[in-house]
Amino acid sequence: MPLFRKFVERGSWKNRRMMPLFRKFVERGSWKNRRMMPLFRKFVERGSWKNRRMMPLFRKFVERGSWKNRRMMPLFRKFVERGSWKNRRMMPLFRKFVERGSWKNRRMMPLFRKFVERGSWKNRRMMPLFRKFVERGSWKNRRMMPLFRKFVERGSWKNRRMMPLFRKFVERGSWKNRRMMPLFRKFVERGSWKNRRMMPLFRKFVERGSWKNRRMMPLFRKFVERGSWKNRRMMPLFRKFERGSKGVHGRIGG
């Protein structure tokens, strides 16, 4: 399988459906390999889909393509150079689509520019939030979690599946622990405990908190940024408790 120059140096063909075609090969290629789809310039402009496995992507199509054919993989220029298809549900999203995309197709995953470069979809409930959508999104789709800046500051937990993530957490956070709740700075300082699953931790509570609620996981600011939840029974370590005047287990059970 012909691979364009950069891909040739690094790429692999683990995914048989991937069809990168470098310019020269596209002009001169052969069809000895029936799965091989070299597309010369003109064909690229006029190609057909008689062969369902064929994926010629001309520049304009890449920018405007549709997903009527679920196997179709138009890849914008940069994604073509770097992207992979290890995740079959991953959908290349060209810049414009990323800004305007919709969620009519539940499998569709428009990812804002930075997320597109780094993000993963290990968590099927995680929803990419592009900048504009984040500001204006709606909750018609209960699984959808667009969080506009203001909502992130004031959000509520009426919807248990809702996961507002403050800007930095959105970029770095993970949802390996389904009970873990993103804590934005302001909410952390002001939040309440009306919802037993809610874990907003204000600075003072973090320092003095108790374990009356075994599921409660207050994490002081640094821990929130770096901590892990490998140990489900792990207890928030507030700065003072961590230095241990009362010992490691001094306050379990409140």
C-alpha positions in Angstrom: 0.0 0.0 0.0 1.4 3.2 -1.1 2.1 5.7 1.6 2.7 9.4 1.1 6.2 10.5 1.9 5.8 11.3 5.6 3.5 8.4 6.3 5.9 6.2 4.4 8.6 7.1 7.0 6.5 6.4 10.0 3.1 4.9 9.1 1.7 1.4 9.3 -1.1 -0.4 7.6 -2.6 -2.0 10.7 -5.9 -0.6 9.5 -6.6 -2.2 6.1 -9.2 0.5 5.3 -6.7 3.3 5.4 -5.6 4.6 2.0 -3.0 7.3 2.0 -1.8 8.1 -1.6 1.2 10.3 -2.1 1.2 12.6 -5.2 3.6 10.7 -7.4 2.1 7.3 -6.8 -1.3 8.8 -7.4 -0.2 9.8 -10.9 1.6 6.5 -11.9 0.1 3.8 -9.6 -1.0 0.3 -10.6 -3.8 -2.0 -9.6 -1.9 -5.2 -9.0 -3.2 -5.0 -5.4 -7.0 -5.1 -5.7 -7.4 -3.3 -2.4 -5.0 -0.6 -3.5 -6.6 2.6 -4.6 -4.2 5.0 -6.2 -6.2 8.0 -7.4 -4.6 10.3 -10.0 -5.4 13.9 -9.9 -8.4 13.9 -12.3 -9.9 10.8 -10.8 -9.6 12.3 -7.4 -11.7 15.2 -8.6 -14.4 13.0 -10.3 -14.1 9.6 -8.5 -17.1 7.4 -7.8 -18.1 5.0 -5.0 -18.8 1.9 -7.0 -16.2 0.3 -4.9 -17.4 0.6 -1.3 -13.9 0.2 0.0 -12.6 3.0 -2.1 -11.9 6.3 -0.3 -10.6 8.9 -2.6 -10.6 12.2 -0.8 -10.2 15.3 -3.0 -9.3 18.5 -1.3 -12.8 20.0 -1.6 -14.6 16.9 -0.5 -12.4 16.7 2.6 -13.6 20.2 3.5 -17.3 19.5 2.8 -17.8 15.8 3.0 -20.7 14.0 4.6 -21.2 10.9 6.6 -24.0 9.2 4.7 -21.6 6.4 4.2 -20.4 5.3 7.6 -17.3 3.7 6.2 -16.3 6.9 4.4 -13.3 8.6 6.0 -12.6 12.0 4.6 -9.5 13.4 6.2 -8.5 17.0 6.2 -5.0 17.7 5.2 -3.3 17.7 8.6 -5.3 14.7 9.9 -4.3 12.8 6.7 -0.7 13.4 7.5 -0.9 12.3 11.2 -4.2 10.6 12.0 -4.9 7.0 12.7 -8.0 4.9 12.7 -7.3 2.6 15.6 -10.6 3.8 17.1 -13.3 2.8 14.6 -15.7 5.2 16.1 -13.4 8.2 15.6 -14.4 10.5 12.9 -12.1 12.9 11.2 -13.5 16.4 11.6 -12.4 19.1 9.3 -11.9 22.5 10.8 -15.3 24.0 9.7 -17.2 20.9 10.7 -15.6 21.0 14.1 -16.9 24.5 14.6 -20.5 23.8 13.4 -21.1 20.1 14.0 -24.3 18.6 15.4 -25.1 15.6 17.5 -27.9 14.2 15.3 -25.6 11.2 14.8 -24.8 9.8 18.2 -21.6 8.3 17.0 -20.3 11.6 15.7 -17.6 13.1 17.6 -16.6 16.6 16.6 -13.6 17.7 18.5 -12.4 21.2 18.9 -9.0 21.9 17.4 -6.9 21.1 20.5 -8.9 18.1 21.5 -8.7 16.7 17.9 -5.0 16.7 18.2 -4.7 15.1 21.7 -8.1 13.8 22.8 -9.3 10.2 23.2 -12.7 8.5 23.3 -12.0 5.8 25.8 -15.0 7.0 27.8 -18.0 6.7 25.5 -20.0 9.2 27.5 -17.4 11.9 27.0 -18.5 14.6 24.7 -16.2 16.9 22.7 -17.0 20.5 23.3 -15.9 22.9 20.6 -15.4 26.5 21.7 -18.6 28.0 20.2 -20.8 25.0 21.1 -19.4 25.1 24.6 -20.7 28.7 24.9 -24.1 28.1 23.4 -24.9 24.4 23.7 -28.2 22.9 24.8 -29.3 19.9 26.9 -31.9 18.4 24.5 -29.7 15.4 24.4 -29.4 14.1 27.9 -26.0 12.4 27.2 -24.6 15.6 25.7 -22.4 17.6 28.0 -21.6 20.9 26.4 -20.5 23.2 29.2 -20.5 26.9 28.4 -18.2 29.1 30.5 -20.9 30.6 32.7 -22.6 27.3 33.3 -19.3 25.8 34.4 -19.1 28.5 37.1 -22.7 28.1 38.3 -23.7 24.6 37.3 -25.9 22.2 39.2 -26.1 18.4 39.5 -29.8 17.9 38.8 -28.6 15.6 36.0 -26.4 13.0 37.6 -24.7 12.3 34.3 -23.8 16.0 33.8 -20.1 16.7 34.1 -19.3 20.3 33.9 -15.5 20.7 33.7 -13.7 23.9 34.2 -11.5 25.0 31.4 -8.3 23.4 32.5 -9.9 20.2 33.6 -11.6 19.9 30.3 -8.2 19.9 28.6 -6.5 17.4 31.0 -9.1 15.5 33.1 -10.2 11.9 32.8 -13.4 10.1 33.8 -12.0 6.7 34.8 -13.9 7.1 38.0 -17.6 7.6 37.1 -18.3 9.0 40.6 -15.6 11.6 40.3 -16.9 15.1 39.9 -15.1 18.0 38.2 -14.6 20.8 40.6 -14.3 24.3 39.1 -12.6 26.9 41.2 -15.6 29.0 42.1 -17.9 26.1 42.7 -15.3 24.4 44.8 -15.3 27.4 47.1 -19.1 27.9 47.3 -20.7 24.5 46.6 -23.2 22.7 48.8 -23.9 19.1 49.7 -27.6 18.8 49.0 -26.7 16.1 46.5 -24.9 13.3 48.3 -23.0 12.4 45.1 -21.8 15.9 44.7 -18.3 16.6 45.8 -17.5 20.3 45.6 -14.7 21.0 48.0 -14.2 24.5 49.3 -10.8 25.4 50.5 -11.7 25.4 54.2 -13.6 22.1 54.0 -10.7 20.5 52.3 -8.5 21.4 55.2 -11.0 20.2 57.9 -13.3 17.7 56.2 -14.7 14.5 57.7 -15.7 11.0 56.4 -19.3 10.8 57.6 -20.1 10.1 54.0 -17.9 7.2 52.8 -18.3 8.2 49.2 -17.1 11.7 49.8 -13.8 12.5 48.1 -12.6 16.1 48.8 -9.3 16.7 47.1 -7.2 19.8 47.9 -6.3 21.9 44.9 -3.0 20.2 44.1 -4.4 16.7 44.5 -7.3 17.6 42.3 -4.9 18.4 39.6 -2.6 15.4 39.9 -4.4 12.7 42.0 -5.6 9.3 40.8 -8.4 7.0 41.9 -6.7 3.7 41.7 -7.7 3.1 45.3 -11.5 3.4 45.5 -11.3 3.9 49.3 -8.6 6.6 49.0 -9.3 9.5 51.3 -8.8 13.1 50.5 -5.7 14.3 52.2 -6.1 17.9 53.3 -2.9 19.8 53.9 -3.1 19.7 57.7 -4.2 16.1 58.0 -1.5 15.1 55.6 1.1 16.4 58.0 -0.5 14.2 60.5 -1.0 15.6 64.0 -3.7 13.0 64.4 -2.2 10.2 62.5 -3.1 8.7 59.2 -6.5 7.2 60.3 -7.3 9.9 62.8 -10.5 11.2 61.3 -12.1 8.2 59.4 -15.7 8.0 60.2 -15.9 11.7 61.1 
